[in-house]
Amino acid sequence: MRQTAALTAAPMPLSILYWDIAGSCALLSALKLETYCQVIRACQDQAAAAIEAHGGFVARYMGDAVLAYFGYPDPAGDDAERAVRAALATKLRVTHEGITIRSRIAIASGPVISGPPIGRHSAREFPAFGQAPSLAARLVGITPPGQIAIDDATAAGLAGRFGVSPVDGLALKGFPHIRRCWRVGPAFARPFANVIQLRPAPPCRRVPACEAA
């Protein structure tokens, strides 16, 4: 389990995993505040355990979300694959007292510069600057509950080891040039939000790295 890291002055390739509870406001209305906090913490703990079990670095807890880096502090060459394996190992649907809690995950990869740690003790955070963190945050916002979305760069790093299906026609704020992401696992019927045109989901297939780039 890696919880300390050296600073970097030059860009380093990272895979950024963003885990988020879907419908947290409705969940807050349905549960007592104390119960809500306990459920969120339990879900975050199991997500963090899956992340760390696959060599990821938990960089920040943000409300009901978790931000993690793969390849930090030392890129390993299979960071995208380990990020996806961690996502698949995370329970995206949990039932508590008859209420279903669903989460979603987005992963984006690319060059990142890690800044100096911010804060102290339990509030310490490890910021990362680059397109990938912002793209992961945008993607998780349009990902339906119970699903995993990845960008082209992450798909290219999987070397065809996972079944993925394309989601075309994206309209992401701040990323007008990005029109596609990939859905990991079975092709679910529920569409992504903020999609102008969704290609009919074909059977999952393994995508060679050169095609995903």
C-alpha positions in Angstrom: 0.0 0.0 0.0 1.6 3.2 -1.2 0.6 6.4 0.7 3.7 8.6 0.2 5.2 9.8 -3.1 8.0 11.9 -4.4 7.1 15.1 -6.3 7.5 15.3 -10.0 8.6 18.4 -12.0 8.1 16.7 -15.4 4.9 15.2 -16.9 4.4 11.5 -16.0 1.8 9.2 -17.5 -1.0 8.4 -15.1 -4.4 6.7 -15.3 -6.9 8.7 -13.2 -9.8 6.8 -11.7 -12.8 8.8 -10.5 -15.4 6.9 -8.4 -18.7 8.5 -7.5 -22.0 7.7 -5.8 -24.9 8.3 -8.2 -28.0 10.0 -6.9 -26.4 11.0 -3.6 -28.9 13.9 -3.0 -31.8 11.4 -3.3 -30.0 9.0 -1.1 -29.5 11.8 1.5 -33.2 12.4 1.5 -34.0 8.8 2.0 -31.6 8.1 4.9 -31.0 9.6 8.3 -27.9 11.8 8.2 -25.9 9.5 10.5 -26.9 6.5 8.4 -26.0 8.3 5.2 -22.5 9.1 6.4 -22.0 5.5 7.5 -23.1 4.2 4.1 -21.0 6.6 2.1 -17.9 5.9 4.2 -18.4 2.1 3.9 -18.8 2.4 0.1 -15.7 4.6 -0.1 -13.7 2.2 2.0 -14.5 -0.8 -0.3 -13.7 1.3 -3.4 -10.4 2.4 -1.8 -9.6 -1.2 -0.9 -10.1 -2.3 -4.5 -8.0 0.6 -5.8 -5.1 -0.2 -3.4 -5.3 -3.9 -4.0 -4.5 -3.2 -7.7 -1.6 -0.8 -6.9 -3.6 2.4 -7.1 -2.9 5.5 -5.0 -5.9 7.1 -3.3 -5.2 10.8 -3.7 -8.4 12.4 -2.4 -11.8 11.8 -0.8 -14.2 14.4 -2.2 -17.6 14.3 -0.5 -19.1 11.1 -1.8 -16.3 10.5 -4.4 -12.9 9.0 -4.5 -10.0 10.2 -6.8 -7.2 7.7 -7.4 -4.0 7.6 -9.5 -2.5 4.6 -11.2 1.2 5.0 -12.0 1.9 7.2 -9.1 4.6 7.8 -8.0 6.2 5.3 -10.5 4.6 4.4 -13.8 4.5 0.7 -14.3 3.5 0.3 -17.9 0.2 -1.5 -17.1 -1.4 1.4 -15.2 -4.5 1.6 -17.4 -5.1 -2.1 -17.1 -4.8 -2.1 -13.3 -7.1 0.9 -13.1 -9.8 -1.0 -15.1 -9.3 -4.2 -13.0 -9.7 -2.1 -9.8 -12.9 -0.6 -11.3 -14.3 -4.0 -12.1 -13.4 -5.2 -8.6 -15.4 -2.3 -7.1 -19.0 -3.1 -6.0 -21.1 -0.7 -8.1 -24.3 -1.7 -6.5 -24.8 -2.1 -2.7 -28.1 -2.6 -0.8 -28.5 -1.1 2.7 -31.8 -1.5 4.6 -33.7 -2.0 1.4 -32.2 1.0 -0.3 -29.9 0.5 -3.3 -26.8 2.6 -3.6 -25.2 2.7 -7.0 -21.9 4.1 -8.0 -20.1 4.8 -11.3 -16.5 5.1 -12.4 -14.6 6.9 -15.1 -11.0 6.5 -16.0 -8.8 8.8 -18.2 -5.1 8.5 -18.9 -2.5 11.0 -20.0 0.6 13.1 -19.0 0.2 14.7 -15.6 2.4 16.8 -13.4 1.9 16.1 -9.7 2.1 19.2 -7.5 3.2 19.5 -3.9 0.9 17.9 -1.3 -1.8 20.2 0.0 -3.1 20.2 3.6 -1.9 18.3 6.7 -2.5 14.9 8.3 -5.9 13.4 7.3 -6.7 16.4 5.1 -3.6 16.0 3.0 -4.2 15.9 -0.8 -2.0 15.1 -3.7 -3.0 17.3 -6.7 -2.3 16.4 -10.3 -2.4 18.9 -13.2 -3.2 17.8 -16.7 -6.1 16.9 -19.0 -6.7 13.4 -17.6 -8.0 14.5 -14.1 -10.5 16.9 -15.6 -11.6 14.5 -18.3 -12.2 11.7 -15.8 -14.4 14.2 -13.7 -16.4 15.1 -16.9 -16.8 11.5 -17.9 -18.0 10.3 -14.5 -20.7 13.0 -14.6 -22.3 11.5 -17.7 -21.8 7.8 -16.8 -24.9 5.9 -15.9 -25.1 4.3 -12.4 -23.4 0.9 -12.3 -21.2 1.5 -15.3 -17.5 2.2 -16.1 -16.4 4.7 -18.8 -12.9 5.1 -20.1 -11.3 7.4 -22.6 -9.4 6.6 -25.8 -6.0 6.7 -24.1 -7.1 4.2 -21.4 -8.6 1.9 -24.0 -5.4 2.0 -26.0 -3.5 0.8 -22.9 -5.6 -2.3 -22.4 -4.1 -4.2 -25.3 -7.5 -5.8 -26.0 -7.7 -7.6 -22.6 -11.2 -6.3 -21.8 -14.5 -6.2 -23.6 -15.5 -2.6 -24.4 -18.1 -0.9 -26.5 -18.0 2.6 -28.0 -20.2 5.5 -27.0 -20.1 8.2 -29.7 -21.5 11.7 -29.9 -20.2 13.0 -26.6 -20.6 16.7 -25.7 -18.3 17.3 -22.8 -17.9 20.8 -21.5 -14.3 22.0 -22.0 -13.5 19.0 -24.3 -15.1 19.8 -27.6 -12.6 17.6 -29.5 -13.5 14.5 -27.5 -16.6 12.9 -29.1 -16.2 9.3 -27.9 -15.6 7.2 -24.8 -15.7 3.5 -24.2 -17.9 1.4 -21.9 -16.3 -1.4 -20.1 -18.1 -4.7 -19.8 -21.6 -5.7 -21.1 -23.4 -3.2 -23.4 -26.1 -1.9 -21.1 -29.4 -0.5 -22.5 -29.3 2.7 -20.4 -27.6 5.5 -22.5 -25.0 7.9 -21.3 -26.1 11.4 -20.4 -25.0 14.4 -22.6 -24.7 12.2 -25.7 -25.8 13.8 -29.0 -26.0 10.5 -30.9 -25.5 7.1 -29.4 -24.3 4.3 -31.7 -26.5 1.2 -31.2 -24.5 -0.9 -28.7 -22.8 -3.8 -30.5 -21.7 -6.9 -28.7 -18.7 -6.3 -26.5 -15.4 -6.9 -28.3 -11.8 -6.7 -27.6 -10.2 -3.6 -29.0 -6.6 -3.6 -30.3 -4.5 -0.8 -28.9 -4.0 0.7 -32.4 -7.8 0.9 -33.0 -8.6 2.6 -29.7 -5.9 5.3 -30.1 
